Amino acid sequence: MARQVAQRLITQEQVHAVLGCHQSTLTEAVSQVCLEYQIPMITAISTVDSITTHRNEYFFRLCPMNSLYLETMFMYLRDQEEKTGDPIKTVAVFADDSMVGQEAIRCAQLYAPQYGMEIIKEVRYSQGAANLNEEIQALKEAGADAVLAESYISDAILLMKTMQEQGYQPPVLIAKANGFANPSFIPATKGISNGLTSVVEWNPDLTKGADVNKRFREIFGVDMNGHSAESYTAIWTFKTAFEQAGTQEGPAVKDALAAMDIRGSFPDGPEIILPYGRIKFESLELDGTWHYNNNTYASVAIAQIQNGEYKTVWPFEYSNQEIAYPASYR
């Protein structure tokens, strides 16, 4: 279906660029269509590492790769001892059977030993599960110092509700954004998710992007989340590429994206509102595999739900917010 929609947009509606998709499996399929028709594509939010291993010169990733998200999570688990006094030694991983969920497990296996931690349990479940009783019981029996979670929104909400039902309260529950960063997550888990930490691509308490978020909130009634901020940035990236190319022709716009090096602010435009100051698409090698056209300067932060809203708690040099430890889940 994703391929068919992409082909319709290109051949019938005559689009000159594609931004998408939400799920990495769909993004990978659409990127192949864009290559076939020589239409430049940016994904603002698809994180699975493998989608940029194909040497697709028309496909560019603005957001960090999954591996960076997972490494950031382990960096936080290491650094939080400085604030809490308790080291994290054992970790359990909770992830669904999707492409992004399974890659989260792979990346956790890669980084845990590098940061002096041991994965003592991997709990895999079917995306969209009717219940998670057995899975939460397995986490509870494992008794890890921290749980790493990767779930889409409905599963993320069910995770928190099932934890409450079973009285399971791990000292640290850290999520890889995704459903936990969805604007509907906190309202749906009110009173049971305080203390949860998550990777965030952007957060309202960051100084960058305050004016943009104000306008966003006036229109939609909620703050931007990381995906909103990344999509906003991707639009400005495309705008800059079209202007630098001087044409709408795909090959020229592709070349402009490949040569792009935005530092601080877009030309005659806003500052980069994400928690980094440069956009440049480059190739990099990770664990023996080459990845192409990734924004190698992309980075993320860690926030914790406190009093019903996400507060940035890491990196420490960008936040004065105390970490609530252990998580209360109230």
Rosetta blueprint (number, residue, H / E / L):
1 M L
2 A H
3 R H
4 Q H
5 V H
6 A H
7 Q H
8 R H
9 L H
10 I H
11 T H
12 Q L
13 E L
14 Q L
15 V L
16 H L
17 A L
18 V E
19 L E
20 G L
21 C L
22 H L
23 Q L
24 S H
25 T H
26 L H
27 T H
28 E H
29 A H
30 V H
31 S H
32 Q H
33 V H
34 C H
35 L H
36 E H
37 Y H
38 Q L
39 I L
40 P L
41 M E
42 I E
43 T E
44 A L
45 I L
46 S L
47 T L
48 V L
49 D H
50 S H
51 I H
52 T H
53 T L
54 H L
55 R L
56 N L
57 E L
58 Y L
59 F E
60 F E
61 R E
62 L L
63 C L
64 P L
65 M L
66 N H
67 S H
68 L H
69 Y H
70 L H
71 E H
72 T H
73 M H
74 F H
75 M H
76 Y H
77 L H
78 R H
79 D H
80 Q L
81 E H
82 E H
83 K H
84 T H
85 G L
86 D L
87 P L
88 I L
89 K L
90 T E
91 V E
92 A E
93 V E
94 F E
95 A E
96 D E
97 D L
98 S L
99 M H
100 V H
101 G H
102 Q H
103 E H
104 A H
105 I H
106 R H
107 C H
108 A H
109 Q H
110 L H
111 Y H
112 A L
113 P H
114 Q H
115 Y H
116 G L
117 M L
118 E E
119 I E
120 I E
121 K E
122 E E
123 V E
124 R E
125 Y E
126 S L
127 Q L
128 G L
129 A L
130 A L
131 N L
132 L L
133 N H
134 E H
135 E H
136 I H
137 Q H
138 A H
139 L H
140 K H
141 E H
142 A H
143 G L
144 A L
145 D L
146 A E
147 V E
148 L E
149 A E
150 E E
151 S L
152 Y L
153 I H
154 S H
155 D H
156 A H
157 I H
158 L H
159 L H
160 M H
161 K H
162 T H
163 M H
164 Q H
165 E H
166 Q H
167 G L
168 Y L
169 Q L
170 P L
171 P L
172 V E
173 L E
174 I E
175 A E
176 K L
177 A L
178 N H
179 G H
180 F H
181 A H
182 N L
183 P L
184 S L
185 F H
186 I H
187 P H
188 A H
189 T L
190 K L
191 G L
192 I L
193 S L
194 N L
195 G L
196 L L
197 T E
198 S E
199 V E
200 V E
201 E L
202 W L
203 N L
204 P L
205 D L
206 L L
207 T L
208 K L
209 G L
210 A H
211 D H
212 V H
213 N H
214 K H
215 R H
216 F H
217 R H
218 E H
219 I H
220 F H
221 G L
222 V L
223 D L
224 M L
225 N L
226 G H
227 H H
228 S H
229 A H
230 E H
231 S H
232 Y H
233 T H
234 A H
235 I H
236 W H
237 T H
238 F H
239 K H
240 T H
241 A H
242 F H
243 E H
244 Q H
245 A H
246 G L
247 T L
248 Q L
249 E L
250 G H
251 P H
252 A H
253 V H
254 K H
255 D H
256 A H
257 L H
258 A H
259 A H
260 M L
261 D L
262 I E
263 R E
264 G L
265 S E
266 F L
267 P L
268 D L
269 G L
270 P L
271 E E
272 I L
273 I L
274 L L
275 P L
276 Y L
277 G L
278 R E
279 I E
280 K L
281 F E
282 E E
283 S E
284 L E
285 E E
286 L E
287 D L
288 G L
289 T E
290 W E
291 H E
292 Y E
293 N E
294 N E
295 N E
296 T L
297 Y L
298 A L
299 S L
300 V L
301 A E
302 I E
303 A E
304 Q E
305 I E
306 Q E
307 N L
308 G L
309 E E
310 Y E
311 K E
312 T E
313 V E
314 W E
315 P L
316 F H
317 E H
318 Y H
319 S L
320 N L
321 Q L
322 E L
323 I L
324 A L
325 Y L
326 P L
327 A L
328 S L
329 Y L
330 R L
